[in-house]
Amino acid sequence: MPGAAAGQAGAVQKPGTPAWARKSTLVLLIAVLALAVFGTTTQTWMTVTLDPSQAGQVGAGPEALQVQGSKAATTVTALALVALAGGLAAAIAGRIARWIITAIIVLASAGIVAAAATVLANPLAAAQGSIAEATGVSGSQAEVAVTAFPFLAVAAGCLLAVAALAIPLAGRHWKARTKYDAPGAAGMAAAAAPVDEIDSWDRLSRGDDPT
């Protein structure tokens, strides 16, 4: 009956997926945040004013040294790429794999925040590698001005962790990609397929009556 079929179809259909839980939305958000973190590392995190004598330019006045985030906090670049790969992998992962990916992205986000916060806590120590490369002297004293990009890295890292924690919750609304995620799918497909003699014997061996 048309009415009965419509009722059964309505019972099988799942409620609409919330906007925040859509796979495309969440994966895109994680990718954007990871790329934002990566982008900050290509910018200047610190401006170091060197002593002219240390720079080998006595009497020439102070020299400004620009330190990129990739040099001030080298781990941030790598962790941003790890988070990006994890977000893309979540789009095709199963239920268990999504929990693993969530843990990986959260740990990467924590590493990003910790590395950027370390630079903010002691910018001179973070700049020592670049100062030594420019002057040939390690342990130099200099004036360091921090830009806004380390703060942006911290903010993006925190948001990245929040977005990662939403993956398991949003994954409940995602359609299964494998037979293991949808245990009833195989049974429905078998019921819809025509039954031959071999199928009948197989069902009898499982205790089912094909008639």
C-alpha positions in Angstrom: 0.0 0.0 0.0 1.3 3.5 -0.8 0.4 4.8 2.7 2.2 1.9 4.4 5.3 2.2 2.2 5.5 5.9 3.0 5.2 5.2 6.7 8.0 2.6 6.5 10.2 5.0 4.5 9.6 7.7 7.1 10.6 5.3 9.9 13.8 4.4 8.2 15.0 7.9 7.3 17.2 9.6 9.8 16.6 13.2 11.1 18.3 16.0 9.2 22.0 16.5 10.0 22.7 19.7 12.0 24.8 22.3 10.1 27.7 22.0 12.5 27.8 18.2 12.1 28.0 18.1 8.3 31.0 16.2 7.2 32.0 18.8 4.6 31.6 21.7 7.0 33.6 20.1 9.8 36.4 18.8 7.6 36.7 22.2 5.8 36.8 24.0 9.2 39.7 21.7 10.4 41.5 22.2 7.2 41.1 26.0 7.3 42.3 26.2 10.9 45.3 23.9 10.2 46.2 26.0 7.2 45.8 29.2 9.3 48.3 27.9 11.8 50.7 26.9 9.0 50.3 30.3 7.5 51.3 32.1 10.7 54.6 30.3 10.6 55.5 31.8 7.3 55.1 35.3 8.8 57.3 37.3 11.1 56.8 36.4 14.7 59.5 38.5 16.2 61.5 41.6 15.3 64.9 41.6 17.0 67.0 44.7 17.4 70.7 43.7 17.4 73.6 45.5 19.0 75.7 47.0 16.1 78.9 45.5 17.6 77.4 42.1 17.6 76.2 42.5 14.0 79.7 43.5 12.9 78.6 47.0 11.9 80.0 49.3 14.6 78.7 52.8 14.2 76.1 51.8 11.6 73.2 51.8 14.2 71.0 49.0 15.3 70.0 46.3 12.9 66.5 44.7 12.8 66.3 41.0 12.4 63.0 39.4 11.3 62.4 36.0 12.7 59.7 33.8 11.1 57.5 31.5 13.0 59.0 28.5 11.2 62.4 29.4 12.9 61.0 30.6 16.2 58.9 27.4 16.7 59.8 24.8 14.2 57.4 22.2 15.6 54.3 24.3 14.8 54.8 23.9 11.1 55.0 20.1 11.3 52.1 19.8 13.8 49.9 22.0 11.5 50.5 19.6 8.7 49.7 16.6 10.9 46.4 18.3 11.9 45.6 19.0 8.3 46.2 15.4 7.2 44.1 14.2 10.2 41.2 16.4 9.2 41.2 15.1 5.6 41.5 11.5 6.8 38.4 11.9 9.0 36.3 12.3 5.9 36.8 8.7 4.9 37.5 7.1 8.3 35.3 4.7 10.2 34.0 5.1 13.7 37.0 3.7 15.5 39.4 5.5 13.2 37.6 8.8 13.8 38.4 8.5 17.6 42.1 7.9 16.8 42.2 10.9 14.4 40.5 13.0 17.0 43.2 12.2 19.6 45.9 12.9 17.0 44.5 16.3 16.1 44.0 17.3 19.7 47.5 16.3 20.6 48.8 18.2 17.6 46.8 21.3 18.7 48.1 21.0 22.2 51.7 21.0 20.8 50.9 24.0 18.6 49.6 26.0 21.6 52.5 24.9 23.8 55.1 25.8 21.3 53.6 29.2 20.5 53.1 29.9 24.2 56.8 29.1 24.8 57.8 31.8 22.3 55.5 34.3 23.9 56.8 33.5 27.4 60.5 33.9 26.4 60.9 35.5 22.9 64.6 36.2 23.4 65.3 32.5 23.9 63.2 31.6 20.9 65.2 34.1 18.8 68.6 32.9 19.9 69.0 30.5 16.9 68.3 33.3 14.4 70.5 35.7 16.3 73.4 33.2 16.3 72.9 32.6 12.6 73.1 36.3 11.8 75.9 37.3 14.2 77.8 34.1 14.8 77.5 34.8 18.5 75.3 32.6 20.8 73.7 33.9 24.0 73.5 37.5 22.7 71.3 40.1 24.4 68.9 42.0 22.2 65.5 43.8 22.2 62.7 41.5 20.9 59.3 42.8 19.8 56.6 40.1 19.3 54.1 40.4 16.5 50.5 39.3 16.5 51.1 36.0 14.7 52.1 33.9 17.7 48.8 34.9 19.4 46.9 34.0 16.2 48.7 30.6 16.2 47.5 30.0 19.8 44.0 31.0 19.0 43.8 28.8 15.9 45.3 25.9 17.8 42.7 26.1 20.5 39.9 26.3 17.9 41.5 23.3 16.1 41.2 21.2 19.2 37.6 22.1 19.7 36.8 21.2 16.1 38.6 17.9 16.5 36.6 17.0 19.6 33.4 17.5 17.5 34.4 14.8 15.1 33.1 11.8 17.1 29.8 13.6 17.8 29.3 14.7 14.2 30.3 11.3 13.0 27.1 9.8 14.3 25.2 11.8 11.6 27.5 10.7 8.8 26.6 8.0 6.4 28.5 4.8 6.8 31.3 4.3 4.2 32.0 0.6 4.9 30.0 -2.5 5.7 31.5 -2.5 9.2 30.0 0.9 10.0 26.5 -0.3 9.0 25.9 -3.9 10.1 22.4 -3.9 8.9 23.3 -2.9 5.4 24.6 -6.3 4.4 21.5 -8.0 5.7 19.2 -5.7 3.8 21.2 -6.2 0.6 21.0 -10.0 1.0 17.3 -9.8 1.6 16.7 -7.7 -1.5 18.8 -10.0 -3.7 17.2 -13.0 -5.5 17.5 -16.2 -3.6 19.0 -19.2 -5.5 19.6 -22.8 -4.3 23.0 -22.0 -2.9 21.6 -19.1 -0.9 18.8 -21.3 0.4 21.3 -23.9 1.6 23.4 -21.2 3.2 20.4 -19.8 5.0 19.3 -23.2 6.2 22.8 -23.8 7.6 22.4 -20.6 9.6 19.0 -21.8 10.9 16.9 -19.5 8.7 13.9 -20.8 6.7 14.1 -19.3 3.2 10.5 -20.1 2.6 
